[in-house]
Amino acid sequence: MDLRQQEKRQERQERQREEKPERGTDGVVSGAEFVEAMSRLVSGVAVVSARRGDGRPSGLLVSSVCSYSADPPSVLVALARTSRTCREITAGPDAHFGVHLLARSHAALARTFASSSGDKFADVLWDWDGTVPRLAGVPVYAKCRAGAVLPHGDHVIVVGEVVGCAVAEDDPLVYFRRRLDWSLGG
């Protein structure tokens, strides 16, 4: 493409932008637009687990988890207000929960905890770590005590102070464009 063709193409693109403003730039963004935009954010996935009031385990899959502080060691987790696991973690003082970062080989496990049906722990290897259900074979496990709880919109942000941690080598399970089968690198 010669220089003149490139200039014409740029002019045409600029005219199109002027005629059609970008979606969502007018201050009104729909939930669907936002979800679509955030599906482009690459993230790891984790299972968050807690003990229910009846003594049984509870857990759900999250993609909104990150390190928060090194002093004290803390993680930040966003949970839907409607989830049973959220209710258990935010129900009282000194609640404990587990954060399990999943490996690439855990796609089926992720789908189990992403569902809202049945006993998610029925066919999963796990054990109790005190009052926290701990999944077996995950590369990273952090036992947390619920610290700050910040409600916002339809979610709650929980800062978990890490009171125990186990780390093993493995490739992470990556979530991108609503799929769990992405891999990093080569």
C-alpha positions as CSV (number, residue, x, y, z in Angstrom):
1,M,0.0,0.0,0.0
2,D,1.5,3.3,-1.0
3,L,1.5,6.5,1.1
4,R,-1.5,8.1,-0.6
5,Q,-3.6,4.9,0.0
6,Q,-2.6,4.9,3.6
7,E,-3.6,8.6,4.0
8,K,-7.0,7.9,2.4
9,R,-7.6,4.9,4.7
10,Q,-6.7,7.0,7.8
11,E,-9.1,9.8,6.7
12,R,-11.9,7.3,6.1
13,Q,-11.3,5.7,9.6
14,E,-11.4,9.2,11.2
15,R,-14.6,10.1,9.5
16,Q,-16.2,6.8,10.7
17,R,-15.1,7.5,14.3
18,E,-16.6,11.0,14.1
19,E,-19.9,9.7,12.7
20,K,-20.2,6.8,15.1
21,P,-19.0,7.5,18.7
22,E,-17.5,4.5,20.6
23,R,-20.0,2.5,22.6
24,G,-20.2,3.3,26.2
25,T,-18.5,6.6,26.1
26,D,-21.6,8.6,27.0
27,G,-21.6,7.6,30.7
28,V,-24.2,4.9,30.3
29,V,-22.8,1.4,30.1
30,S,-25.1,-1.6,30.2
31,G,-24.3,-4.7,32.3
32,A,-24.0,-6.7,29.1
33,E,-21.5,-4.3,27.6
34,F,-19.4,-4.3,30.8
35,V,-19.4,-8.1,31.0
36,E,-18.3,-8.3,27.3
37,A,-15.5,-5.8,27.9
38,M,-14.3,-7.6,31.0
39,S,-14.3,-11.0,29.2
40,R,-11.2,-9.6,27.5
41,L,-9.3,-9.4,30.8
42,V,-7.1,-12.4,31.3
43,S,-7.3,-13.8,34.8
44,G,-6.5,-16.8,36.8
45,V,-9.4,-18.6,38.6
46,A,-9.8,-19.7,42.1
47,V,-12.2,-21.7,44.2
48,V,-13.2,-19.9,47.4
49,S,-14.4,-22.3,50.1
50,A,-15.9,-21.9,53.6
51,R,-17.8,-23.9,56.2
52,R,-21.6,-23.5,56.1
53,G,-23.6,-23.0,59.3
54,D,-24.8,-26.6,59.1
55,G,-21.2,-27.8,59.1
56,R,-21.0,-28.8,55.4
57,P,-18.5,-27.3,52.9
58,S,-19.4,-24.5,50.5
59,G,-17.5,-23.2,47.6
60,L,-17.6,-21.2,44.3
61,L,-15.4,-20.3,41.4
62,V,-14.1,-16.7,41.2
63,S,-12.0,-14.8,38.7
64,S,-11.9,-11.7,40.8
65,V,-9.1,-12.5,43.2
66,C,-5.7,-10.8,43.7
67,S,-2.9,-10.2,46.1
68,Y,-3.6,-7.2,48.2
69,S,-0.9,-6.7,50.8
70,A,2.4,-8.2,51.8
71,D,2.3,-6.7,55.3
72,P,0.1,-8.3,56.5
73,P,-0.2,-10.9,53.8
74,S,-3.7,-10.4,52.4
75,V,-5.8,-11.3,49.3
76,L,-8.8,-9.5,47.9
77,V,-11.8,-11.5,46.7
78,A,-15.0,-10.3,45.1
79,L,-18.0,-12.5,45.8
80,A,-21.6,-12.2,44.6
81,R,-23.8,-11.2,47.5
82,T,-26.3,-14.0,46.6
83,S,-23.8,-16.8,46.9
84,R,-24.0,-19.0,50.0
85,T,-20.2,-18.9,50.3
86,C,-20.3,-15.1,50.6
87,R,-22.9,-15.3,53.3
88,E,-20.8,-17.7,55.3
89,I,-17.6,-15.6,55.0
90,T,-19.4,-12.3,55.9
91,A,-21.8,-13.8,58.5
92,G,-19.7,-13.1,61.6
93,P,-16.4,-12.0,63.1
94,D,-13.4,-14.2,62.7
95,A,-14.8,-16.1,59.7
96,H,-12.2,-18.2,57.9
97,F,-12.2,-19.2,54.2
98,G,-9.8,-20.8,51.7
99,V,-8.6,-19.5,48.4
100,H,-7.5,-22.3,46.0
101,L,-5.7,-21.1,42.8
102,L,-6.3,-23.7,40.1
103,A,-3.9,-25.4,37.7
104,R,-4.3,-25.8,34.0
105,S,-5.3,-29.4,34.6
106,H,-8.3,-28.3,36.8
107,A,-10.7,-27.1,34.1
108,A,-13.3,-29.8,35.1
109,L,-12.9,-28.8,38.8
110,A,-13.5,-25.1,37.8
111,R,-16.7,-26.0,36.0
112,T,-17.9,-27.9,39.0
113,F,-17.5,-24.9,41.3
114,A,-18.8,-22.5,38.6
115,S,-22.2,-24.4,38.6
116,S,-24.9,-23.6,41.1
117,S,-26.3,-27.1,41.4
118,G,-25.8,-30.0,43.8
119,D,-23.1,-30.8,46.2
120,K,-19.9,-29.5,44.6
121,F,-17.7,-31.4,47.0
122,A,-19.3,-34.8,46.4
123,D,-16.8,-36.0,43.8
124,V,-13.9,-33.8,44.8
125,L,-10.9,-34.7,46.9
126,W,-10.8,-32.4,49.9
127,D,-10.3,-32.4,53.7
128,W,-10.9,-29.9,56.6
129,D,-8.1,-27.5,57.5
130,G,-9.6,-26.5,60.8
131,T,-13.0,-25.0,59.8
132,V,-12.0,-24.5,56.1
133,P,-12.6,-27.0,53.3
134,R,-9.3,-27.5,51.6
135,L,-9.1,-28.9,48.0
136,A,-6.4,-31.5,47.4
137,G,-3.9,-31.1,44.6
138,V,-4.2,-27.4,43.9
139,P,-0.9,-25.4,43.3
140,V,-1.7,-22.6,45.7
141,Y,-3.9,-22.7,48.8
142,A,-4.3,-19.8,51.2
143,K,-6.2,-20.1,54.4
144,C,-7.7,-16.7,55.2
145,R,-9.4,-14.9,58.1
146,A,-12.0,-12.4,56.8
147,G,-10.8,-8.9,57.5
148,A,-12.5,-5.9,55.8
149,V,-15.8,-6.5,54.0
150,L,-16.8,-3.8,51.5
151,P,-20.2,-4.1,49.9
152,H,-20.6,-2.6,46.5
153,G,-23.3,-3.2,43.9
154,D,-24.3,-6.9,43.6
155,H,-20.9,-8.0,45.0
156,V,-18.9,-7.9,48.3
157,I,-15.2,-7.3,48.4
158,V,-13.5,-9.3,51.1
159,V,-10.0,-8.7,52.3
160,G,-8.7,-12.0,53.6
161,E,-5.7,-12.0,55.9
162,V,-3.6,-15.0,55.0
163,V,-3.0,-17.2,58.1
164,G,-1.6,-20.2,56.2
165,C,-0.3,-20.9,52.7
166,A,0.9,-23.8,50.6
167,V,2.6,-23.5,47.2
168,A,3.5,-26.1,44.5
169,E,4.7,-25.7,41.0
170,D,2.1,-26.0,38.2
171,D,0.8,-24.0,35.2
172,P,-2.1,-21.8,36.0
173,L,-5.7,-22.2,34.7
174,V,-6.3,-19.1,32.6
175,Y,-9.8,-17.6,32.0
176,F,-10.2,-15.4,28.9
177,R,-13.2,-14.6,26.7
178,R,-15.4,-16.9,28.8
179,R,-13.1,-19.9,28.2
180,L,-10.9,-22.0,30.5
181,D,-8.7,-23.6,27.9
182,W,-6.1,-20.9,27.3
183,S,-2.5,-21.5,28.1
184,L,0.4,-19.1,28.7
185,G,3.4,-19.1,26.4
186,G,4.6,-21.8,24.0
